C-alpha cells in the first residue's frame, strides 16, 4: 500500500470530520440552532453550579458531593469558553456573546480573562508544539521535572511566577504583567480568597485565631470557606484535571505538522481526569484539525473519527512522550 504523506493524512482526517459533521447536522436539524443550544447548555450548567451551592448551604448535601458536582458543572463552562473563543455562539450579537464570556469566567474564576485567552489560544493553534506556545507551557507542557510540573498543573499563579524568567528568554513578547493582569478582577479575587483561607488555617495551628479573632474576621472566613467548597476547590479539581490531560496530550518539540501536535488519550488511566474536563483527552485532537466546531458535536462524532485518525498516523496514548517532557519522537 502506498505510504501517504503527512499532508494527505491531514486532508483525509479533515475531510472525514467535515463529512461526519454534515451527516449529523442532516440527521439532527436541532444542531442548526447553535446559538440557542450554547445558551441552553450555559444556563443548565450555571443553574447546576448555583443549585449544588444552595443545597450545600442548606446542609442537604455534604461538602464532598457539592465539590464533585460543582467541578463537573464548571468543566462544561470550560468547553463553552473554548467554543466562544472560536466564536461559535452569537458571533454577530456582541452583547449576548460577551455576556456568555463573562458567565463562563465567573464559573471558572481561577482563569485569566476569556477575552485575553482568545488571543493566547489562537496563537496556540499557530505555534502548537513549539517554544512559542505560551498557553500550553503555562499548564506544564514541556516540563521534565515531575514535582515542578505537578505544581504548575495545580496552581497556575505559582506556575507563572516560577516560569517567568524562562519564558522571558524563550517566548517572543512574553510579559508577566500582561498575563497576571489578565486575571483581574475575578482570578485576583479567587487567589486572594484561596491564600487567605490557607494562611488563616496555618496560623490557627499555632495561634488560636478561631478563638481570639474579631467577629468581622470570623464572618469573612465563613464566607470564604463557603466559597472554597462551592467554587474554589471544585475549580482546583477541574483545572488540575484539565491541565494534566492537556499537558499530557500536546507534544512539545519535534513537531512539524498537525499530525504531530497532539495524541489521543483513550486510556482508562485518564478516566477520573476526563470526568472533570469533559472527555477532553479523547476529543481535543479533533479540534486541532477542525477548530470551528462546538464541543458537543466533537463528542458526537468522536467514535467514528478516532478510528479514522488511527488509520492516518495520529498517535494514541503515547506515554513515552509524557515521560520525555512531551517530545515528539
C-alpha positions as CSV (number, residue, x, y, z in Angstrom):
1,X,0.0,0.0,0.0
2,X,1.3,3.5,-0.9
3,X,2.5,5.4,2.1
4,X,0.5,8.7,2.4
5,X,2.3,12.0,3.1
6,X,1.6,14.0,6.2
7,X,-0.4,16.5,4.1
8,X,-2.5,13.7,2.6
9,X,-3.2,12.2,6.0
10,X,-4.3,15.5,7.4
11,X,-6.5,16.2,4.4
12,X,-8.2,12.8,4.8
13,X,-8.9,13.4,8.5
14,X,-10.3,16.9,7.9
15,X,-12.5,15.6,5.1
16,X,-13.8,12.8,7.4
17,X,-14.6,15.2,10.2
18,X,-16.5,17.6,8.0
19,X,-18.4,14.8,6.3
20,X,-19.4,13.3,9.6
21,X,-20.5,16.7,10.8
22,X,-22.6,17.2,7.7
23,X,-24.3,13.9,8.3
24,X,-25.1,14.7,11.9
25,X,-26.5,18.1,11.0
26,X,-28.7,16.5,8.4
27,X,-29.8,13.8,10.8
28,X,-30.5,16.2,13.7
29,X,-31.9,19.5,12.4
30,X,-31.8,20.8,16.0
31,X,-28.0,21.2,15.6
32,X,-28.6,24.2,13.3
33,X,-29.8,26.2,16.3
34,X,-26.3,26.6,17.6
35,X,-26.7,29.8,19.5
36,X,-29.7,28.5,21.3
37,X,-28.0,25.2,22.2
38,X,-25.0,27.1,23.5
39,X,-27.1,29.4,25.7
40,X,-29.2,26.5,27.0
41,X,-26.1,24.5,27.9
42,X,-24.7,27.5,29.7
43,X,-27.9,28.2,31.6
44,X,-28.2,24.5,32.6
45,X,-24.5,24.3,33.8
46,X,-24.8,27.6,35.6
47,X,-28.0,26.5,37.3
48,X,-26.4,23.3,38.3
49,X,-23.5,25.1,39.9
50,X,-25.8,27.5,41.8
51,X,-28.1,24.6,42.7
52,X,-25.5,22.5,44.4
53,X,-24.2,25.6,46.2
54,X,-27.7,26.2,47.6
55,X,-28.1,22.5,48.6
56,X,-24.8,22.7,50.4
57,X,-25.8,26.0,52.1
58,X,-29.0,24.3,53.3
59,X,-26.9,21.3,54.6
60,X,-28.9,19.0,52.3
61,X,-25.7,17.6,50.7
62,X,-22.2,17.1,52.2
63,X,-19.2,19.2,51.1
64,X,-17.6,16.4,49.0
65,X,-20.8,15.9,47.0
66,X,-21.0,19.7,46.4
67,X,-17.4,19.8,45.3
68,X,-17.6,16.9,42.8
69,X,-20.9,18.1,41.2
70,X,-19.7,21.7,41.1
71,X,-16.4,20.6,39.4
72,X,-18.4,18.8,36.7
73,X,-20.6,21.8,36.1
74,X,-17.6,24.1,35.8
75,X,-15.9,21.7,33.3
76,X,-18.8,22.3,30.9
77,X,-18.2,26.0,31.2
78,X,-14.7,25.5,30.0
79,X,-15.9,23.8,26.9
80,X,-18.3,26.7,26.3
81,X,-15.5,29.2,26.8
82,X,-13.4,27.3,24.2
83,X,-16.3,27.5,21.7
84,X,-16.8,31.2,22.5
85,X,-13.1,31.9,21.8
86,X,-13.7,30.4,18.3
87,X,-16.9,32.5,18.1
88,X,-19.3,29.5,17.9
89,X,-22.2,31.3,19.7
90,X,-23.7,34.8,18.9
91,X,-20.7,35.9,16.8
92,X,-22.9,38.6,15.3
93,X,-24.5,39.6,18.6
94,X,-21.8,41.2,20.7
95,X,-23.9,41.7,23.8
96,X,-25.0,38.1,24.1
97,X,-21.6,36.8,23.1
98,X,-19.8,38.9,25.8
99,X,-22.4,38.1,28.4
100,X,-21.7,34.4,27.8
101,X,-18.0,35.1,28.0
102,X,-18.5,36.8,31.4
103,X,-20.7,34.0,32.7
104,X,-18.2,31.2,31.9
105,X,-15.4,33.3,33.5
106,X,-17.4,33.6,36.7
107,X,-17.9,29.9,36.8
108,X,-14.2,29.3,36.4
109,X,-12.6,32.1,38.5
110,X,-9.1,30.7,38.5
111,X,-8.5,31.5,34.9
112,X,-7.4,34.6,33.0
113,X,-10.0,36.7,31.1
114,X,-11.5,34.8,28.2
115,X,-11.0,37.9,26.0
116,X,-7.3,37.7,26.7
117,X,-7.2,34.0,26.4
118,X,-8.7,34.2,22.9
119,X,-5.5,35.8,21.7
120,X,-3.4,33.3,23.5
121,X,-5.4,30.3,22.3
122,X,-5.5,31.3,18.6
123,X,-1.7,31.7,18.9
124,X,-1.6,28.2,20.3
125,X,-3.1,26.8,17.1
126,X,-0.3,28.5,15.1
127,X,2.6,27.5,17.4
128,X,1.4,24.3,19.0
129,X,4.4,22.1,20.0
130,X,6.9,24.9,19.9
131,X,8.6,27.2,22.5
132,X,6.2,30.0,21.5
133,X,3.1,28.1,22.6
134,X,2.5,30.1,25.8
135,X,-0.9,28.6,26.5
136,X,0.3,25.0,26.8
137,X,3.5,25.9,28.5
138,X,1.6,27.7,31.2
139,X,-0.1,24.4,32.2
140,X,3.1,22.3,32.3
141,X,3.7,21.2,28.7
142,X,7.4,20.5,28.1
143,X,8.4,20.4,31.8
144,X,10.5,17.4,32.7
145,X,10.8,17.7,36.5
146,X,7.7,15.9,37.8
147,X,7.4,18.0,41.0
148,X,7.6,21.3,39.2
149,X,5.1,20.0,36.6
150,X,2.7,19.0,39.3
151,X,3.0,22.4,40.9
152,X,2.3,24.2,37.6
153,X,-0.7,22.0,36.9
154,X,-2.3,22.6,40.3
155,X,-1.5,26.3,40.9
156,X,-1.4,28.5,37.8
157,X,-0.3,31.6,39.6
158,X,2.7,29.9,41.3
159,X,3.5,28.3,37.9
160,X,3.5,31.6,36.2
161,X,5.8,33.1,38.9
162,X,8.2,30.2,38.7
163,X,8.3,30.1,34.9
164,X,8.6,33.8,34.2
165,X,12.4,34.0,33.9
166,X,12.5,31.1,31.4
167,X,9.5,32.4,29.4
168,X,11.1,35.9,29.1
169,X,14.2,34.2,27.4
170,X,12.3,31.8,25.2
171,X,8.9,33.3,24.3
172,X,8.7,36.3,22.0
173,X,6.9,39.2,23.6
174,X,6.1,37.5,26.9
175,X,5.1,39.8,29.7
176,X,4.4,38.7,33.2
177,X,2.3,41.7,34.0
178,X,0.1,41.2,30.9
179,X,-0.7,37.6,31.9
180,X,-1.0,38.4,35.6
181,X,-3.3,41.5,34.9
182,X,-5.4,39.4,32.6
183,X,-6.8,37.7,35.7
184,X,-8.1,40.9,37.2
185,X,-10.5,41.2,38.9
186,X,-12.0,37.7,39.0
187,X,-8.9,35.5,39.2
188,X,-7.3,38.1,41.5
189,X,-10.2,37.7,44.0
190,X,-10.1,33.9,43.6
191,X,-6.4,33.7,44.6
192,X,-6.9,36.2,47.4
193,X,-9.6,34.1,48.9
194,X,-7.7,30.8,48.4
195,X,-4.4,32.1,50.0
196,X,-6.3,33.9,52.8
197,X,-8.0,30.6,53.9
198,X,-4.8,28.7,53.7
199,X,-2.9,31.3,55.7
200,X,-5.7,31.6,58.3
201,X,-5.6,27.9,59.0
202,X,-1.8,27.6,59.1
203,X,-1.6,30.4,61.6
204,X,-4.6,28.9,63.5
205,X,-2.4,25.8,64.1
206,X,-0.1,27.9,66.3
207,X,-2.2,30.8,67.4
208,X,-5.9,30.1,68.0
209,X,-7.3,32.7,65.6
210,X,-10.7,31.0,65.7
211,X,-11.0,31.8,69.4
212,X,-9.4,35.3,69.5
213,X,-10.3,37.0,66.2
214,X,-12.8,39.8,65.9
215,X,-16.3,38.8,64.7
216,X,-15.9,40.5,61.3
217,X,-12.9,38.4,60.5
218,X,-14.6,35.1,61.5
219,X,-17.7,36.1,59.5
220,X,-15.5,36.8,56.5
221,X,-13.7,33.5,56.9
222,X,-17.1,31.7,57.0
223,X,-18.0,33.3,53.6
224,X,-14.6,32.4,52.2
225,X,-14.9,28.8,53.4
226,X,-18.3,28.5,51.8
227,X,-16.8,29.8,48.5
228,X,-14.0,27.3,48.9
229,X,-16.5,24.4,48.8
230,X,-18.8,25.6,46.1
231,X,-16.4,27.3,43.7
232,X,-12.7,27.3,44.6
233,X,-11.9,23.7,45.4
234,X,-14.2,22.5,42.5
235,X,-12.2,24.6,40.2
236,X,-8.9,23.4,41.6
237,X,-10.0,19.9,40.8
238,X,-11.4,20.9,37.4
239,X,-8.4,22.9,36.3
240,X,-5.9,20.4,37.6
241,X,-7.6,17.6,35.7
242,X,-7.7,19.7,32.5
243,X,-4.1,20.9,32.9
244,X,-2.9,17.3,33.5
245,X,-4.7,16.0,30.5
246,X,-3.9,18.8,28.0
247,X,-0.3,19.0,29.0
248,X,0.0,15.2,28.6
249,X,-1.6,15.0,25.1
250,X,0.1,18.0,23.5
251,X,3.6,17.5,22.1
252,X,6.5,19.9,22.8
253,X,9.5,19.8,20.5
254,X,10.0,17.9,17.2
255,X,6.6,19.0,15.9
256,X,6.5,19.7,12.1
257,X,2.8,19.4,11.2
258,X,-0.7,18.9,12.6
259,X,-0.4,15.2,12.9
260,X,2.4,15.7,15.4
261,X,0.7,18.4,17.6
262,X,-1.3,16.0,19.8
263,X,-2.0,12.4,20.6
264,X,-5.3,11.0,21.7
265,X,-5.8,9.8,25.3
266,X,-8.2,6.9,25.5
267,X,-6.5,5.0,28.3
268,X,-8.7,4.1,31.3
269,X,-6.0,5.6,33.5
270,X,-7.3,9.1,32.4
271,X,-11.0,8.3,33.1
272,X,-11.0,10.1,36.5
273,X,-9.5,13.2,35.0
274,X,-11.8,13.1,32.0
275,X,-14.7,13.3,34.3
276,X,-13.7,16.8,35.3
277,X,-12.6,18.1,31.9
278,X,-15.5,16.7,29.8
279,X,-13.6,14.0,28.0
280,X,-11.0,16.5,26.7
281,X,-8.2,14.0,26.0
282,X,-10.4,11.9,23.7
283,X,-11.8,14.7,21.6
284,X,-9.4,17.7,21.6
285,X,-7.3,16.3,18.8
286,X,-10.4,16.6,16.6
287,X,-10.4,20.3,17.4
288,X,-6.9,20.7,16.1
289,X,-8.0,19.5,12.7
290,X,-11.3,21.4,12.5
291,X,-11.3,24.2,15.1
292,X,-14.7,25.8,14.3
293,X,-17.0,23.2,15.8
294,X,-19.0,23.2,19.0
295,X,-17.8,20.9,21.7
296,X,-20.9,18.7,21.8
297,X,-20.5,18.0,18.1
298,X,-17.0,16.7,18.7
299,X,-18.4,14.4,21.3
300,X,-21.0,13.1,18.9
301,X,-18.6,12.3,16.0
302,X,-15.6,11.2,18.0
303,X,-16.4,7.5,17.9
304,X,-16.1,7.3,14.1
305,X,-13.4,9.9,13.7
306,X,-11.0,8.4,16.3
307,X,-10.9,5.3,14.1
308,X,-10.1,7.5,11.0
309,X,-7.4,9.3,12.9
310,X,-5.8,6.0,14.0
311,X,-5.7,4.9,10.3
312,X,-3.9,8.2,9.4
313,X,-1.0,8.2,11.7
314,X,-2.4,10.1,14.7
315,X,-0.9,8.5,17.8
316,X,-2.9,7.2,20.8
317,X,-1.8,7.1,24.4
318,X,1.8,8.0,23.8
319,X,3.1,7.5,27.3
320,X,6.7,7.7,26.2
321,X,6.2,11.3,25.2
322,X,4.7,12.1,28.7
323,X,7.8,10.6,30.3
324,X,10.1,12.6,28.0
325,X,8.6,16.1,28.6
326,X,6.2,15.7,25.7
327,X,8.8,15.4,23.0
328,X,7.6,14.0,19.7
329,X,9.9,11.2,18.6
